[in-house]
Amino acid sequence: MELGVATFADLAGATSPQQRMKDLLEEIELADQLGLDVFALGEHHRPDFLVSSPAVVLGAAAVVTKRIRLSSAVTVLSSDDPVRVFQQFAEVDLLSGGRAEIMAGRGSFIESFPLFGYDLDDYDELYAEKLELLLAIRDQVHVTWSGRLRAPLDNAAVWPRPVQDPLPVWVAVGGTPQSVVRAGTLGLPLTIAIIGGQPERFVPLVELYREAASRAGHDPAGLAVAINTHAFVGETSVQADSAFAAPYLAMMNRIGRERGWPPSGREAYEALRSPRGALAAGSPQQVAEKLLFEHELFGHQRYVGQMSVGAVAHSDVLRSMELFGTQVAPLVRTEVARRESAAGSPSEPADRAQTTA
């Protein structure tokens, strides 16, 4: 199973944007050195998150890393232009020697829609149209396309082309059945973000995804599923909680106030980090057990943990990543390989070609 790290590059406390950008590149370099499989970077247009253009940062990361895959998490495709998204990630792919990926999503925040002149009433239609166009651009150099919400293309050539053919495009969702069905129907790999509650409640979505893929003529066994949760690793559970709990709760409550969620306190945190909760926080053994529990539920090919949440200190994030790469990852990879060998299925992640339409 592939293991990686994701971040929204939170801006909190006295850290300047310039320093946070330096810290972010240090995190990506460390993930590469640790032998992790993917680093994924979110797009936001708010004062509390640093990165509005993941491709720019991933391009910088491409030239200081050697093997790690570099992905958005997510590209807010609904309010972007598919031509520019493809061109930007093709350039990241060229800079990295074929390590770029796009996680395309509708976005968990809405600031980008008025910013770029889009109507929120067209929220889902924008995404569906633009995903269709992005895949058309990915699959052929010259594109003829028309839709309702974007100007048509008539035999238009889109350059440059990436190293990978096709460039991997994942559909990232937060739990909407319609989005899961869309991903399965298109034969695209799926990322599910689980930020609350119990992971078991997402099992029907993964089943729905695989059913939709099968109905559309795709082999579900050849399509990758990724699970993304908040995560943090300490030498002990006490150390993990000391570094992570307060910043995590502050961030969740700040966002919660905007969305009308009830406030979360220590009791909610403990429920989330319990063996059946969504949060993978604790000692290396505890985090490994949580990831293996999720693998029993979903049989997924990739896990991505979001560690730099809120005002978690940069030094603590780096230490969490070290423990994740040196202690959690070996435990998880060994056990997943053992389980899959016993079951007679491949122990390696799905081929790159299989994780694209």
DOBARO-959237 format. One record per residue: residue in three letters; x, y, z of N, C-alpha, C in turn. Coordinates in steps of 0.1 Angstrom, whole numbers, plus 5000, padded with zeros to 4 digits. Each point is the difference from the previous one (the first is absolute). Layout:
# residues N
AlaXYZXYZXYZ ...
//
This chain:
# residues 357
Met500849885000499250125000500950125000 Glu499650104992500750134999499750085013 Leu500950075005499850085012500650144997 Gly499350115004500450134997499550105010 Val500350134997499750115009499250104992 Ala499150075006499350114993500050125010 Thr499850124994499950125008499350114993 Phe499350085008499450134995501050115003 Ala501149975005501050115003499450115009 Asp499449965011499350095009500950125004 Leu499550125001500750125004499450035014 Ala500849995010499550035014501150065008 Gly499650075011501050065009500850114993 Ala501350015004500850104995500849964988 Thr499849884995500849964988499650084988 Ser501050064993499750084988499849914988 Pro499350054990499849924988501349954993 Gln501050095001501349964994500649885008 Gln500050015013500549895008499249884999 Arg498750014999499249884998500349934987 Met500350084989500349944988501349925001 Lys501050065007501349935002499749875008 Asp499250015010499649885008499449894992 Leu499150054991499349904991500949934991 Leu500950064994501049944992500949905008 Glu500350045012500749915009499249875002 Glu498750015003499249895002500049914988 Ile499950054988499949924988501449934998 Glu501150075002501349944998500149885010 Leu499650025012500149905010499249884996 Ala498850024996499149894995500749924990 Asp500750064990500749934990501249925006 Gln500750065009501249935006499549885008 Leu498850015006499549895008499549884992 Gly499950024987499549904991498549995000 Leu499350105004498650014998499650014985 Asp498849964997499649984986499450134994 Val499450085008499350124994499950115010 Phe500150124995499850125008498950084992 Ala498950035007498950074994499750135006 Leu499650104992500050145005498650064996 Gly499350065009498750054998500050144994 Glu498950044993499850134995498950085008 His500450125005499050085007500250144996 His499050095003500150144997499550085012 Arg500749975011499650055014501350045007 Pro499850095010501250055007500649905009 Asp499349895004500549905009500749884993 Phe500150004987500749904993500950064989 Leu501249954998501050074993499849994985 Val499649884995500249974985498850024992 Ser500050094991498950024991500349934986 Ser501249964997500449944988500949885003 Pro499549885002500849895004501149974989 Ala499750024988501049974989501350085001 Val499950125005501250085002500949945010 Val499449975012500849945010500549864996 Leu499249924994500449874996501150014989 Gly500050104992501150024991501350035007 Ala500050085010501250025008500449875007 Ala499149925005500349885007500649904990 Ala499550004988500549914990501550004998 Val500650115001501450014997500949985013 Val499449985011500749975012499749865006 Thr499249924993499749875004500449904989 Lys500049875003500549904990498949904996 Arg499249955010499149894996498650025005 Ile499750095009498650015005499150054990 Arg498849955000498950064990499550125006 Leu499650104992499650135003498650034995 Ser499150025010498650014996499450135006 Ser498950044994499150105006499149925009 Ala499450075010499049945009499150105007 Val499250064992499749984986500250124992 Thr500049984986499850104991498550034999 Val499650135003498550035000499750034985 Leu499749894993499850004986498850084996 Ser499050015008498750074997500350154997 Ser500950065007500350144998501350034993 Asp500649904994501250014992499749974986 Asp501050024991499949974986500749874997 Pro499449904994500749874998501250014991 Val500050094990501250024992501250045008 Arg499850105009501150045008500449905011 Val499049935005500349895010500949904993 Phe499649964988500849894993501450064997 Gln500150124995501350054996500950015013 Gln499550055011500850025012500549865005 Phe499149905000500549885006500849924990 Ala499850024987501049954990501450055002 Glu500150135004501350065003500649945013 Val499149985010500549935012500549864997 Asp499349934991500449874996501350004992 Leu500250104992501350014993501250035010 Leu499750095009501050045010500449885009 Ser499049925003500349895009500349874994 Gly500049994986500349884994498949905000 Gly498850055001498849914999499549965014 Arg499950105009499549975013498750085004 Ala499450074991498950095003498749925000 Glu499150055008498649955000499150125003 Ile498749984996499050105003498949935008 Met499750055011498749965007499050114997 Ala499049974993499050104996498849995009 Gly499650115006498950005009499150134997 Arg498950005007499150114999500350115010 Gly500949965010500450105010499250005012 Ser500650005012499350005013499750145004 Phe500550114994499750145003499550064987 Ile499450115001499350064988500650144996 Glu501150045006500650134998500450024985 Ser500449894994500650014986498950034990 Phe498749975003499050014990499750154997 Pro499750095009499850144997501350064996 Leu501249955005501250064997500349994985 Phe499649894994500349984986498750024991 Gly499050055006498850044992499049884997 Tyr500049905009499149894998498850015009 Asp498849944996498850005007499949875008 Leu499850015013499949885008498849924997 Asp499050054993498949924996500449904989 Asp501150024994500649914990501049915006 Tyr500049985013501149935007500349874994 Asp499049914999500349864995500250004985 Glu499250084993500150004985501450054996 Leu500550105007501450054997501049885001 Tyr499949935011501049895002499849894989 Ala498849964997499849904990500550044987 Glu499750124995500550054987501550005000 Lys500650065010501450035000500849875001 Leu499549905008500649875000500049934987 Glu498950014993499949944987501050074990 Leu500250135001500950064991501549975004 Leu500350005013501349965004500449864995 Leu499149915001500349864995500250004985 Ala499250084993500250014985501350054997 Ile500550115007501350064998501149905003 Arg499849925011501049915004500249894989 Asp498849964994500149884991500350034986 Gln500050134996500450034986500550144999 Val500950024991500750134998499050104995 His499349974989499050094994498649975005 Val499450105005498749985007498950084993 Thr498949944997498750074997499049975010 Trp499550105007499149985012499150125001 Ser498849985005499150115003499249965012 Gly499750105008499249995012499150125002 Arg499350015011499250115003500750125007 Leu501049965008500550105009501550054997 Arg500549954989501350044996500050014984 Ala500950094995500150024986500449874993 Pro499549974988500349874994501550004994 Leu500549884997501349994994499849934986 Asp500650054990499949944987501349964995 Asn500349875001501349944995501250085006 Ala499850035013501150085007501049915005 Ala501350044998501149925005500450055014 Val500349915010500350045013501449955003 Trp500950095002501449975003500550075013 Pro501049945007500849894996499349875004 Arg500649894996499549875004500949945011 Pro499449935010500849955011500849884996 Val500949965010500749874998499149885000 Gln499150005010499149895002498950014990 Asp499649894994498949994990499249885003 Pro498850025007499550135004500450065013 Leu499950135002500350065013498949965010 Pro500449945011499049955010499150115005 Val498749974999499050095006499149925009 Trp500050045013499149945010498850095002 Val498949945004498850075005500150005015 Ala499950115006500150015015498650055005 Val499549925010498650035005500150005015 Gly498950065006499950015014498849925005 Gly499449924991498949925005498750014992 Thr500050074988498950014992499849884990 Pro498949935001499849884992500150044985 Gln499450114996500150044986501450014995 Ser500950055008501450014995500749875000 Val499649915009500649865000499549934987 Val498850014997499449934988500750064987 Arg500250135000500750064989501449954998 Ala500849985011501349954999500049864995 Gly499149925005499949864995499649984986 Thr499150084996499550004986501150044990 Leu500850105004501150044991501249915001 Gly500049915010501249925002501250075005 Leu499850105009501050085006500349955014 Pro501250005005500349975014499450105009 Leu499749955012499150085010500850035013 Thr500050125004500550045014498850045008 Ile499949945012498950045010500650065012 Ala499650125003500550075012499049975011 Ile500649955011499249965012500550095012 Ile499250105003500550095011499249995012 Gly499049925001499249995012499249875000 Gly499449975012499249885002500849884999 Gln499449894996500649874999500349964985 Pro501249954997500249964986499049904994 Glu499449915009499149904995498950064991 Arg499650135003498950054993500350044986 Phe501349994996500450034986500149874992 Val499949885006500149884993498949994989 Pro498750045002499149994989500450094988 Leu500750115003500450094989501049924991 Val501049945006501049924993499349894992 Glu499049935006499349904993499250064988 Leu499450115002499350074990500950044988 Tyr501250055003501050034990500449884992 Arg500349895006500449884993498849944992 Glu498850015005498849964992499850094988 Ala500250135002499850094988501149974990 Ala501249975004501149974991499749874992 Ser499549905007499749884993498950014990 Arg498950085004498950024991500550084987 Ala501050085001500550084989501049924992 Gly500349875004500949924992501550015005 His500250065011501450015006500249885010 Asp501249965001500349895010500350075013 Pro499249995010500250065013501449975006 Ala500549884997501349955006501150094994 Gly499850064989501150084994499950155003 Leu499050045009499850145004500550025014 Ala500850105002500550025014499150085008 Val499949985013499350085010501050055010 Ala499950135003500950065011499150055011 Ile500549995012499450055012500850115006 Asn499450115002500750125006499450045013 Thr500850005011499550045013501050105007 His499650065010500950075009500849905007 Ala501350035003500949905006501150075007 Phe500549945011501250055006500649895008 Val501349995000500849895007500950065010 Gly500049955012501050045010500749875005 Glu501050025008500749895006499049925008 Thr499150075007499049945008498750074997 Ser498949955004498750064998499950145008 Val500750005012500050135007500750104993 Gln501249974994500750104992499350044988 Ala499349914993499250044988498950095004 Asp499349985011498950085004500550145004 Ser501150005007500650135005500350094988 Ala500549954989500450084989498850034991 Phe499049914999499050004989498650045005 Ala499649965012498650015003499550155000 Ala500750095007499550135001499950084987 Pro501149994992499950064986498949944992 Tyr499949875000499049934992498650055004 Leu499750005013498750055005499750144996 Ala501050095002499950144996499650024986 Met500749924991499750014986498649954997 Met499649885005498749954997498950095006 Asn500250065011499050095005499950134992 Arg501150054995500050124992499249974987 Ile500349894994499249974988498649965003 Gly499849945012498749965004499050125002 Arg500650105006499250125002499550064987 Glu500749994990499650054987498949924994 Arg500049875003499049904994498949965009 Gly500050065012498949975009500149865007 Trp501349955001500249885007500050025015 Pro499649915008500150015015501550005004 Pro500450075011501450015004500549865004 Ser501349984997500649885004501050025012 Gly500149915009500950015011500849875002 Arg500649985011500849895003499349874998 Glu498749995004499249884999499949964986 Ala499750104991499849974986501449954994 Tyr501150075004501349964995500349855004 Glu499749965013500349875004499149904992 Ala498850034997499249914992500549994986 Leu500550104994500650004987501349914999 Arg500850015011501249934999499949865007 Ser498849965004499849865004500149904989 Pro500149885003500349904989499150004988 Arg498750055002499150004989499750144995 Gly500750105005499850134995500850044988 Ala499750124994500650044988501450055001 Leu500550045012501250075002501149905003 Ala501150004992501149915002501150075008 Ala499950015013500950075009500449915011 Gly501350005003500549935012501449954998 Ser500349895006501449944999500149934986 Pro501249974995500149934987499149875000 Gln500049935010499249875001498550034998 Gln499650115007498550035000499750054986 Val500850084994499750064987500049884989 Ala501049915002500149894990498749915002 Glu499549985012498849925002498850074994 Lys499950135001498950084994500049984985 Leu501250014994500149994985499749864995 Leu500449905008499749864997498549975001 Phe499450065011498549995001499350054988 Glu500450124996499450064988500249924988 His501249944999500249914988499149885000 Glu499749955012499049895000498750044995 Leu499650135003498750054995500050024985 Phe501050064995499950054986500849924990 Gly501149935004500949944991500650104991 His500450125005500550114991501549984997 Gln500450074990501449994995500950125005 Arg499450105006500850125004499350065012 Tyr500950045010499650085011500850135000 Val499350115003500750135001499550075013 Gly501050035009499750065013500350154999 Gln499150085006500250155001500450035014 Met501350045001500650025014500250145004 Ser500350094990500250145004498750075000 Val499349985011498650065001500050115010 Gly499450124996500050115009501350055004 Ala500250025013501350065005501049895005 Val499949884995501049905004501450054997 Ala500950005009501450054998500649924989 His500850074991500749944989500949895005 Ser500750025011500949905005499349875004 Asp498850025005499249885004499549934987 Val499650084990499649934987501149924994 Leu501250065000501249924995500249875008 Arg499950015013500249885008498949904998 Ser498850054998498949914997500249934987 Met500550074990500249944987501249905001 Glu501050035008501149905001499549875006 Leu499250015011499449885006499149934990 Phe499250074992499149944991500849924989 Gly501150064995500849944990500949885005 Thr500550025012501049905005499349895008 Gln498950025007499449905008498649964996 Val499150094996498749974996500049934987 Ala500750064990499949954986500549854999 Pro501249975007500449854999499049915006 Leu499450035011499049925006498849984991 Val499550114994498849994992500349924987 Arg501150044993500349934988500249855001 Thr500749965011500349865002498749935003 Glu499150055008498849935003499050004988 Val499950114993499250004988500549894990 Ala501350004998500549904990499849865005 Arg500149985013499749865006498549964997 Arg499150105003498649974998499749974986 Glu500550084991499749984986500649884994 Ser501249965005500649884996499249885005 Ala499550005012499249895005498749994992 Ala499550124996498749994992500249974986 Gly501350004995500349974986499850114991 Ser500150135005500050114992501350085000 Pro500350084990501350075000500250095012 Ser501250015005500350085011500550144996 Glu500250024987500450134996498850094997 Pro500150145000499050084996499649984986 Ala498850054996499649994986501050074991 Asp500249944988500950064990499650144997 Arg501050094997499650144997499050004988 Ala500249924990499150004989498649965004 Gln499949925011498749965005499350105008 Thr500750105005499450115008499650124991 Thr499849984987499550104992499049944991 Ala499250094994498949954992500549944987 
//
